[in-house]
């Protein structure tokens, strides 16, 4: 079945990024002139996604406004003959069909995904977490869709991380079955470095199937604390294949100050309008 829908989780408090995230959604922080969440939407749309559901929460209204049309602004730009800006502003709300569901309590990323179930129905769909930006020729989520189309089972995005950092991520082990492709046989969420030999970490991009929702539903009352997608994957693994694909491209953790600054520098160097100036500036100060 074609992947038409994507879930983008944007309900996080952004505690690693306080105080800027106190009253502003983390996903609305800019990378040059576009908010992080717009890069995620563009990634999904380039991969053929038609409908996007955001899992939001308190204080996230700016995200709804960003993907809505803005009559007054469009009128003003039209009056002033600012065609380019007008096309840009209109283009955002026209990219896909947008839907929103609120997660009232921060009960984990699995709980956030589960909140979209009646919208997703019985289709496979893409999931994108707000922190993970991948700069690649083929959009990250498209790389996962290509694997899904071949195997029709859930696919998780992976990247290699230094072993000392495994405790920040979901870590997988498995059998290499192709270029960058793993059939996963073990999934551990945030292990201690001494408890795993693997350094293949999960990035927040996934293709999930109805079985993942079934497991989330079954687990929702039994898991203590937060319900994570990892809890569901561990169960799915018992009965179905689960694939991991080491994404091509450069991954940025935009939920982290340093990761965000790296993304900002790299994206500004590539920006057609200011790239050269930024390069000269960096040459000058370094
Ligand atoms: C989540 C997932 C984790 C994954 C990470 C990637 O963790 O639970 O498996 O490695 O995203 O960004 P979080 O960073 O939300 O704690």
Boltz pocket constraint, residues with backbone or C-beta under 6 A from the ligand:
constraints:
  - pocket:
      binder: B
      contacts: [[A, 109], [A, 129], [A, 131], [A, 132], [A, 168], [A, 169], [A, 170], [A, 171], [A, 189], [A, 201], [A, 202], [A, 203], [A, 204], [A, 228], [A, 229], [A, 230]]
      max_distance: 6.0
